[in-house]
Amino acid sequence: MAVYKRSYKVYDGPLTPTGSRFLVLSRYSAASLFESRYFTVFTVLCLVPALIGAATIYFVHSATTQLLLGMRLSSTDLINNVWFWGFLQSQVWLAFVMTVWAVPGMMTRDLANHALQLYLSRPLSRPEYLLGKVSAVVLLLSAITWIPGLLLFGLQAQLEGHGWGSEHLWLIGAIFIGCLLWVTVIALMAMALSVWVKWRIAASGLMFAVFFVLPGLGEAANAILHTQWGRLLSVPYVMTLIWTHLFRLPDRFIHGFNYAGVPLWSAWASVLSVCLICIMLLNQRLRAREVERG
Amino acid sequence: MSSVVALENLVVRLGNRTILDSLNGSLTGLCIGLLGPNGSGKSTLLNTLLGFYPPFGGTARIFGNDIRANIGRLRSMIGYMPESDAFIAEMTGIKFVRYMAEVSGLPAREAMERAHEAFFYVGLGEVRYRKVGTYSLGMKQLVKLAQALVHGPRLLLLDEPTNGLDPEARQRMLQLVHEIRDTRKVHIVISTHLLRDIEDCCDQVLILKNGRVAALCDLEEERKANRKFLELEINHGNGFVEAIGRLGCECASFAGGRLKIVLPENIAVRQLYQLAAEHTVQIRRMNYRRDSLEDIFLKAMEDKPEAREIASGSL
């Protein structure tokens, strides 16, 4: 360090555009996650089902490979909306595990030692702070959910030909909306719970509780009150109900898994309510200074 | 002189409590001290200037910009060192400061360069690759100063910068504040309840009491005036104070029979002894001293009309 630089200087150099400054938070948040080699390995493992899916699509379209293995498969019977739904079921639960792993740590490290006030004393608003964090999570989860889903769709459409792609164009919307909805719900919920409890382990535990204990309470309410509305307390249930309609699954799926108990609109209303509650919680707790009311 | 911070009937309410009550004043100094007992509203004022608390009434202006309207723009001109711990424990010092510089809008390359400069400037150059969580309390204070300086702000808000520091670290911190002030490129507002910190560094002081302005005093003017005071301790007043006033001296009385007298050039100390004898008053102690910040502070805390007079420099 040159001696002449060891004095205070006002900065008068170039500045980055204010609109894209939240991306600094996304970049640093994502980079901090990949400092853990376990997380990096887990992220790579999350892409394994996509590779298996790609191999399956290739296999059902390759007559040579099928001949070598002595099998005969029809691509149109095997690779359809049910297949894509099944593929995304594995991906969304991997995304859930990734969220529980990544988000509480990402949020609580800013809150544990009151670093939030340092962000907010700079030209960065609370929505921008939140946007920076959310975009890091959404990008990460997108990379293991709808992006590989759409790539597999593209591969299937390319190999199948004969207008399969245009016939199943609606499937693009189903993959994209279905995954993005899931990603948004779990990201917002993980962030809100992390900001609320400010403790990584507790936030992770609460995520599991909301997803696996709350449905139990809902079922108990159903049994006592002889109703079906208790199922709306189960985020996995309402999400699957939405997916079954988005992916136009046959009736045997809807009735087989008992997804006919509550109407579709109530599932959307339930998801929307969860998102709103999370946003309210974030708005209330994500402040540079907390005010004791009195 | 144009004001750095102008307070215009500023009222801040948190919940049902009024924390800052109709603050008025123009802070123009290069280094401005915010003094007051615990709970007087010093930190709340800083937080309001940063836009953390919205004004309930009135407003404040920083370099002429209203905090209600231009807080985003203002924040890019401000460096803030909070009182409490504020860091990301898992990051190395240099990465943390660089990160803060980038959030302030510096491009990555410049942010890295400025982060190194800031670290050497505050004297933590050797430990910049250690995680912040492993730093000592003094180092954490310095790293907070480094992150406040890294983007080259025009106004530095320091909230209790010497809190919890040992004498050596405190001296180092005050020396840094001196150096930054002497560059004359940045204005500093220091909030503290330590009078000596303010007296060492500041040229203007705003004293708060119960959320109100108790005094606004230009220390630089006081120093320039270099007026000498006589501090007396007497057994009882007995008309002595009034007689001193008639003699042409400015006089202020305090509890315990303490008097402070400004002697004009043409009045000799012998005349005071004569007056005391005439009024059968015993002078038990007599000291020459300059008016210290402590005197100004104590007078402001007494909530007497004189406190207001101090603001206009009449005593």
Boltz contact constraints between the chains, C-beta under 6 A:
constraints:
  - contact:
      token1: [A, 1]
      token2: [B, 120]
      max_distance: 6.0
  - contact:
      token1: [A, 5]
      token2: [B, 117]
      max_distance: 6.0
  - contact:
      token1: [A, 6]
      token2: [B, 120]
      max_distance: 6.0
  - contact:
      token1: [A, 6]
      token2: [B, 121]
      max_distance: 6.0
  - contact:
      token1: [A, 8]
      token2: [B, 180]
      max_distance: 6.0
  - contact:
      token1: [A, 8]
      token2: [B, 183]
      max_distance: 6.0
  - contact:
      token1: [A, 10]
      token2: [B, 152]
      max_distance: 6.0
  - contact:
      token1: [A, 10]
      token2: [B, 185]
      max_distance: 6.0
  - contact:
      token1: [A, 11]
      token2: [B, 151]
      max_distance: 6.0
  - contact:
      token1: [A, 11]
      token2: [B, 152]
      max_distance: 6.0
  - contact:
      token1: [A, 13]
      token2: [B, 110]
      max_distance: 6.0
  - contact:
      token1: [A, 15]
      token2: [B, 105]
      max_distance: 6.0
  - contact:
      token1: [A, 16]
      token2: [B, 105]
      max_distance: 6.0
  - contact:
      token1: [A, 16]
      token2: [B, 107]
      max_distance: 6.0
  - contact:
      token1: [A, 24]
      token2: [B, 102]
      max_distance: 6.0
  - contact:
      token1: [A, 24]
      token2: [B, 103]
      max_distance: 6.0
  - contact:
      token1: [A, 28]
      token2: [B, 99]
      max_distance: 6.0
  - contact:
      token1: [A, 109]
      token2: [B, 88]
      max_distance: 6.0
  - contact:
      token1: [A, 109]
      token2: [B, 90]
      max_distance: 6.0
  - contact:
      token1: [A, 113]
      token2: [B, 85]
      max_distance: 6.0
  - contact:
      token1: [A, 113]
      token2: [B, 87]
      max_distance: 6.0
  - contact:
      token1: [A, 113]
      token2: [B, 89]
      max_distance: 6.0
  - contact:
      token1: [A, 114]
      token2: [B, 84]
      max_distance: 6.0
  - contact:
      token1: [A, 114]
      token2: [B, 85]
      max_distance: 6.0
  - contact:
      token1: [A, 114]
      token2: [B, 86]
      max_distance: 6.0
  - contact:
      token1: [A, 115]
      token2: [B, 86]
      max_distance: 6.0
  - contact:
      token1: [A, 115]
      token2: [B, 87]
      max_distance: 6.0
  - contact:
      token1: [A, 115]
      token2: [B, 88]
      max_distance: 6.0
  - contact:
      token1: [A, 117]
      token2: [B, 82]
      max_distance: 6.0
  - contact:
      token1: [A, 117]
      token2: [B, 86]
      max_distance: 6.0
  - contact:
      token1: [A, 118]
      token2: [B, 86]
      max_distance: 6.0
  - contact:
      token1: [A, 121]
      token2: [B, 50]
      max_distance: 6.0
  - contact:
      token1: [A, 121]
      token2: [B, 80]
      max_distance: 6.0
  - contact:
      token1: [A, 122]
      token2: [B, 75]
      max_distance: 6.0
  - contact:
      token1: [A, 122]
      token2: [B, 103]
      max_distance: 6.0
  - contact:
      token1: [A, 122]
      token2: [B, 104]
      max_distance: 6.0
  - contact:
      token1: [A, 123]
      token2: [B, 72]
      max_distance: 6.0
  - contact:
      token1: [A, 123]
      token2: [B, 75]
      max_distance: 6.0
  - contact:
      token1: [A, 123]
      token2: [B, 76]
      max_distance: 6.0
  - contact:
      token1: [A, 124]
      token2: [B, 103]
      max_distance: 6.0
  - contact:
      token1: [A, 288]
      token2: [B, 52]
      max_distance: 6.0
  - contact:
      token1: [A, 289]
      token2: [B, 47]
      max_distance: 6.0
  - contact:
      token1: [A, 289]
      token2: [B, 52]
      max_distance: 6.0
  - contact:
      token1: [A, 291]
      token2: [B, 14]
      max_distance: 6.0
  - contact:
      token1: [A, 293]
      token2: [B, 15]
      max_distance: 6.0
  - contact:
      token1: [A, 294]
      token2: [B, 15]
      max_distance: 6.0
